[in-house]
Amino acid sequence: MSERKVLNKYYPPDFDPSKIPRVRQAKNRQFTVRLMAPFNMKCKTCGEYIYKGKKFNARKEDVENENYLGIRIYRFYIKCTRCLSEISFKTDPQSTDYVVEAGATRNFMALKLAEEQAVREMEAEKEEERTNPMKLLENRTKASRGEIEMVETLEELKELNKRKVVVNFDDMLHRYDEERQSEAALAAAAEIEDEQLIKSVFGERTEDGTIVKRLVDDGGSSSDEDKRPKKQAKMLTIKATDLLAAPLNNAPKNKKLNPLVKIKTALIKPDSAAASTSSSTTTSTAPTSSTAPLAPASIVKPSLGGLSLLGSYSDSSSHSDSDN
């Protein structure tokens, strides 16, 4: 069985297309198309209302010997949904609409008919003015008379308003000018204040385009000095090496010595005055407790610090090694 949907048909070798008989069709034949009713209509036979947008299977044909600026005009045939009577209408390219020909009447055409009537009357008047100069003169005199009457009515209304309300326009304009000047002055003052603030923050701009900021002089007045923010006092930081360089007089005098630590005596021969002072200091710093063992007192100079004690300690150790 061959395929139903194929792209290529089989043509035998002896096929001659000229031998195929051709049927001559009418020049203006009708086509069946699917369309929607373009407007509301009423059937003349049964009075059935057909609303706009109802779908029909219509027959379409070209209207012979009718066109608009080379645009073809088409005619459509539909059947009434109730009595199946035929209704025909055609296109109208001039007004971009449709025109009913037979079988029905178009609904809601009062407004359209009124507009068409007004257009026809205007065209008739213009045509009459072109052909009849006396009619044109009469129309012009009527128009000028109507303008004069309108101006008179406006003047009468103005006089009535002046009787009821008395308004001095000069004073009103003077007040308006004063308000405008005051607003301009306020705007100028605000702009000057903004410029001063910008100069105080960012500095002034010179002729070459550079910005120079004004620095405060050192020799200013006392009021300027008071306005300056006071510097906060620096916090004193204590280093670990400061304890070694501190004098021994600041140490507490009643501090007890550790009995397990033995202090080597420095072999320094002090003067007579220094010896008396050193003996007094050693006796005062000695422990008074009866339970703690007595430690030998070190003989040092009263003005020496912690670093000098280290130096004397190293000297004493060297001396002791030499004595041994």
Secondary structure, 3 states (H helix, E strand, C coil): CCCCCCCCCCCCCCCCHHHCCCCCCCCCCCEEEEEECCCCEEECCCCCEECCCCEEEEEEEEEEEEEECCEEEEEEEEECCCCCCEEEEEEECCCCEEEEEECEEECCCHHHHHHHHHHHHHHHHHHHHHHCHHHHHHHHHHHHHHHHHHHHHHHHHHHHHHHHCCCCHHHHHHHHHHHHHHHHHHHHHHHHHHHHHHHHHHCEECCCCCEECCCCCCCCCHHHHHHCCCCCCCCCCCCCCHHHHCEHHHCCCCCCCCCCCCCCCCCCCCCHHHHHHHHHHHHHHCCCCCCCCCCCCCCCCCCCEHHHHHHHHHHHHHHHHHHC
